[in-house]
Each structure stands twice: as structure tokens, then as C-alpha cells.
Amino acid sequence: METILEQQRSYHEERERTMDAMVKEILHKKTGHRETINGDHRLKNLHDRYVEATIRLKDLYEDKDSLRKEEIAALSGPNEFQEFYSRLKQIKEFHRKHPNEICVPMSVEFEELTKLRENPAEDYTTPVEFTDEEGYGKYLDLHECYEKYINLKGIEKVDYITYLSIFDHLFDIPRERKNSEYRNYIRALLTYLKDFVSRVKPLLDQAQEMAAAHQDFVKQWELGTFPGWPKETGGALTNVGAHLDLSAFSSWEELASLGLDRLKSALMALGLKCGGTLEERAQRLFSTKGQTALDKSLVAKKGGNKAKASTQQRHKDIAAIEAQVYRFANIVSSTRAATIENVTRRAARAAGERRDDSGDESDASAAVDVDSDDDEVPYNPKNLPLGWDGKPIPYWLYKLHGLNISYTCEICGNYTYKGPKAFQRHFAEWRHAHGMRCLGIPNTAHFANVTQIEDALALWEKIKHQKENERFVAENDEEFEDSQGNVVNRKTYEDLKRQGLL
């Protein structure tokens, strides 16, 4: 077991070596976007390690359990030689029990980090993972959030490129549409933005950004200037209520001449119900004249105030999430612009250009960074068929070949075929031929495009009837010629011969 002083020395060494590695990491020239992100993550890990070692070192110096003080006293006391030989004995005993124990110095670990930094091509492990759509932090992948957005009720349906431009325009959505589904959507959006920022900018202090966003939100909310949540305005009489001296009125008709708003204000000041027509309000207010105790049936219920306060708190929580979305959307503004440009370019390019560019990008990335992405599952949100290169085919090609259309054949056991080409080809394949054989029907060209069993049986009966009518019958189809050259069929010829007319 290491002594307290040895632990302190080890933590000091770790802090110094970590600081030196951080300086070298900052001064190291990055060769590309991927290496920049990897370097930031290495720097973040070194910083966390430095902070952790500092905290542990501080705890040892505080010496809450007085172990460090006792150890120093034992080393500096009158029996320092006895303490020395006692520790030497412990060391020998340890090595006797563990003869093959190898102690790796801390310098070896940091030398390995230096090698990985100087030769990134030899490092096949990445400290962070991105989807294919994100391009290792170059672009955003908001497809899941987009699906949730277009499924919100009362929201205008837009395409993905438009959504990338307006996903932070939450102030354009009406307040009455911001329900629980909307809250789940903005939570998912915020979660993705925070996760993306933590992967692309690991050195950014997200806690500080969120605290600043919340502080600005509180100020704007109190002032009623937060975007999309204007403060409910109204007169002082409407919100607070103003008392009315009833001694100057002799009847409720005189009170009715004050108008609805003034009567409502006076009723609110007394805590009475303020609804109803002008006459009902005037009568309700005049009934309190000279009364020391109010009728309980006239007192307004307090449940409405609680419900209103609960609604306001729910709106405030949603607005607080929106404030954080605004802050993180501002952080990834440059990445969003690059994403819009990339999605627009990919949608406009032809298939050949896309293959050529993908080949050039793969060659360039292989020259800078060596990655093994062949084993990764390709990003395929629309479940498109895979092409010759193992990647999903373009969506326009998918629709051009009609692969989005499904055909079901009952004769094949309700098997589904994708696209008209596969559907037409299946009539000559074994599955359809086996189904026709089970029905006792020959698989000929007469039954092309017939997929229902009932239709196939009806057509087969019709064909058999036609063949029966077209079959050669000797009595009717065999021809004979008499001595005068008249041609008749066999039956007529035999009848005339029996009658002796020939």
C-alpha cells in the first residue's frame, strides 16, 4: 500500500505530465476536421484527468483524518531509522509475494499518448462516434426530430431542407399549439443539440451556457419580451379590480349604467363571481350593499386561479426549454448552414456525380485519416434497397423503378413483389409455377398478370370450354363429295346414302 506522501508525489507528477501533454496537444498542428475533433476530445480527457488529480491532491493536503500528519511525525521523530527499516521490510515482503510484479512508470503512458498524437494514422480507435449523415461532425442529422415535427397537430408540413432553416423558429408556432406533444418534441431537439455539441465541441462548458440561457430567459420572461410568449396585457381594473362605493346607488339599474367592465372590476375586488350578463352582474353587486358577510353562493371559486397558475407554470417550463434550444442553435449555426448546403447539393446531383464524389471523398479521407467504416451499418432511414456498393440506392432511383409500389400475388401464397419489373418477372419463376401446378392449371401466357386464384380458375374453365368447342369432331368436320361434286359433311353424306339419294 502506498504511503500518503507517495500518493501526493504521484498526483503531483500526474498533474505536471498532464499539463505538459495538454500544452503539446494545443501546439500540435491539426491536419483536418477529423483530427481537430479527436484532438479536442484528447484535450478534454487530459483536462478532466488534471482536475481529478487536483481534487484528490487537495483532499490529501487537507488531511481530515490526520494520517498525513501521523506519517510525517513518524518520519521525523526519534525512531526514524526504525521506521525506515520497517518500510523496507514491507517492500521486500511485497516483492517476495509478487516476484513477477512489473511496475509501469507513468512516463510510459504519456509517451504512448504522444505517439498516438504524432502518428494519427496508426490510431484506429475514435474517441467519439457520428452517424453517416453527420459526416464526423460536419453536418447535422435532424431526421428523427423532423419526423416528430411534421407529426405535430396544427403544424404546417414542410420538407427537410426547409425544416433545417426554421427548426429554431419556435416563436412562429402559436401558443395554443404548444401542448405536451410539442414539449416532447423540443426536448428531443434539445437533447440532440446538446449531444451533438458535446461531440463536436467537447471543450465547451455546456453548464455555463445553459445557466446563461436560463438567466437571460428569466429576465425576458419577467419583462414579457421572450419571443413567442408575449405578456398578457390588460387594464388594472381588469386584472386587480377596483372597489366601488355602493352608497351612491339606490338600485341595480343605476349600477348597470356603469358598464360590464366596471362591474366586473368591482366584483373581482370583492372576490365574487364576475360572469353573466350586465343585469346579472349589477344585481349580484347590489345585493352586497349593506351586508357584513357575503353569500357563499356568490363567492368565486379558487380552483380557477390554481388551474391558471398551473398553466402559466407549464408555459414557463416550455419557454425555458425553447430558450436553451435558441442558445444551442446559435452555437451550431455554422454547422446548420453547411448542412443545408450539403442536403441541397445531394438532392440536386445525379447518381454518377454522387458516386464520383463519394469515391473522391473516400480517397481524400483515406490519405488523411485511416478509418474502417466497412463494418458499420449504412444509414438507411427509408429502408431503401442496397446497391452494388453496399449502400442504399438514391431515393429518386427508388421511385423511378417503381420500387415504392407493392404487388401481392395470391397464387404465390400472398407473396409481395416490389416494383413492376419484379412483378412481371415472377410469372416465369418457380414460386408462381408451383402455385399454378397446385391449382391444376398450366402456367401459360394466357394467365399473365392474373394473381387471384378465383380469376385463374374462371379463366381456365373458359379456356377449356373454348378448346372443347374448337376440338375436331369427325361427324361434323369430316367432308365428303358426291358424284355430282357436292361437298357435305360425313353425317349428311351417310344420311343421304342410306336414303338412296346419292
Salt bridges, closest charged atoms under 4 A:
GLU6 OE2 - ARG9 NH2 2.92
GLU13 OE1 - ARG9 NH1 2.96
GLU13 OE2 - ARG17 NE 2.95
GLU14 OE2 - ARG49 NE 2.64
ASP20 OD2 - LYS24 NZ 3.31
GLU25 OE2 - LYS30 NZ 3.80
GLU25 OE1 - ARG42 NE 3.28
GLU25 OE1 - ARG117 NH1 3.74
GLU35 OE2 - ARG42 NH2 2.68
ASP48 OD2 - LYS44 NZ 2.90
ASP48 OD1 - HIS47 ND1 3.82
GLU52 OE2 - ARG56 NH2 2.72
GLU62 OE1 - LYS64 NZ 3.85
GLU71 OE2 - ARG87 NH2 3.56
GLU83 OE2 - ARG87 NE 2.98
GLU93 OE2 - ARG96 NH2 2.34
GLU109 OE2 - ARG49 NH1 2.77
GLU133 OE2 - ARG346 NH1 3.26
GLU134 OE2 - ARG199 NH2 3.01
ASP141 OD1 - HIS143 ND1 2.75
ASP168 OD1 - HIS169 NE2 3.79
ASP168 OD1 - ARG336 NH1 2.80
ASP172 OD2 - HIS169 ND1 3.88
ASP195 OD2 - ARG199 NE 3.10
GLU209 OE1 - ARG327 NH1 3.07
ASP216 OD2 - ARG327 NH2 3.13
GLU232 OE2 - ARG175 NH1 3.65
GLU322 OE2 - LYS178 NZ 3.03
GLU341 OE2 - ARG345 NH1 4.00
ASP357 OD2 - ARG349 NH1 2.61
ASP369 OD2 - ARG34 NE 3.49
ASP371 OD2 - ARG34 NH1 2.83
GLU429 OE2 - ARG425 NE 3.70
GLU461 OE2 - LYS464 NZ 3.30
GLU468 OE2 - ARG471 NH2 3.38
GLU478 OE1 - ARG490 NH1 3.17
GLU494 OE2 - ARG490 NE 3.27
ASP495 OD1 - ARG498 NH2 2.37
